[in-house]
């Protein structure tokens, strides 16, 4: 099929153009990296892993609360954890929100009394609460591991105590030796990267601060944003190539060959689409490799969304080009639309807070629907069912613009 | 004798405000090189565009190898090769990649395509530089690849629209030799140019086009007979204040048929020019002009154009 030959030729030509490559790949990756650095979370966590700022709010007056505190303040963990103690859990949690802390451990009041069996062997349940920074990925896991290890050790001691049938007061002598070496053991396991999490009979409640408790990775937002933004530029530029071919007479030469005009137009638009598809795919792979961006768990949803985003963007580019008076006008209009769509459509900032006319205007952009889809997959970890509306809208936009562009080009070039 | 492979019949092309081609008719015999000679804007490219099915004729038709350009465009496109005036190539691709691509557009494929690419590269004399990007080529080399593209599918008729514009004399010579060689192999060529010498060298029959009309058509002998025994006199001048008055004075002289100014050169059509040179020089002196050079040429196509239009060919 000659349309495919034309599309492949256009893609090859585009990928040999260093300026075009810079716009397609270098610019979005560099800008995303700069934004990621500005957010201070490049690489997903602090590095090196030491002096993790943690607050212990020990409201328990008994032995168990003290046991947690002893382990956390042991010299073996001193390098790893920069522990502070506080008495107000809410104030401590506020410091996580402010970005000062990675975790807050709360031992509730009466914890020992509740958990340690009385003289009749009866005991209740209580939770150790762990609050973590949602923007950090590694340090919360480490703190949680430590707390779980302590909890597991206490749990073993409690079980031993029960078996021995000792009274509550007798647990203290047991806890001392059990906890004494725990700090060193945890430190060694962390160093070897082989920290074993054990099942705990005591509950450990882990809560990430923030409304949803979801971890926010700035790259998961900005990489799709920049990818869509620069895709629009690339698609408009690619669509303009048909007018460049007219200026250089290669279009006329194509039309002097026994190739139907519709097939030439299809090939030209197909080339832009193929270029966009490769651009977006390479950007996804690069961002995954360079910045650790996770594009979600739904490969099918992601594939459909990428194809339809490129389809809509290239269709829109083709339509604007087809209705432009000349190549220059197409360039100016394309750049303007790319910028406005980027700003309105959520390529630079989340559109969650948009209301009224701005929100309506935002929904008239390809970027908005594409971003809604990508954020549903990358940030919210959604699946195909969560992006049905965006993919439907993008499919309609792509289909309508492609048909209009084909008709307009046909009218323009058949003289 | 008559075996036309191309017959153009009363071709017209009208735009909103311009009647670009006004009833051009001619035919081309199989194996012939036929030239359309005329200044820029005469309608040559529009005529070739209609014959190539790039533009639809407002009126009239042309039949090429038995196929109408109006109703059988696809069949026409299979038997013609087109070499546009512009370098219609992809500069980011190598010469070989360009030829492979264009060959595919003519439905060539596989070993046959590769063979034709190799053969046309040979014709262009660029086999050894086939894998270099076209953007690195000189103007002459680009022109040669431009021609090679038109030959890929072994057309029966090759349309060449001013293929030597803007190149050095050496490359021009090479292209003219290539056209002659292709014609010797049996290829029919429609060649447009505004260079009288090219038309004269390549073609036995020539059509002269001006303002969208075919104003003369015939062999070179037929055409030069139109100007009788007139010689063409080219006089380099300077210092003339009122050139219109000078031209008017010159055309009143006995033996001078036409006078025109081409930059700093007077172009005169005069019978037995040598006998009238003294009068001509006096007229120039009377107009405060100085004569810098004088050339007298026997009747030629330029004289024909001047005779027919009152203007020099390159006006």
Interface residues (C-beta under 8 A of the other chain):
Chain A: X2 X5 X9 X12 X13 X16 X17 X248 X249 X250 X252 X253 X254 X255 X256 X257 X258 X259 X415
Chain B: X49 X52 X53 X54 X55 X56 X74 X77 X78 X80 X82 X84 X85 X86 X87 X88 X89 X90 X92 X93 X97 X101 X102 X104 X105 X106 X107 X149
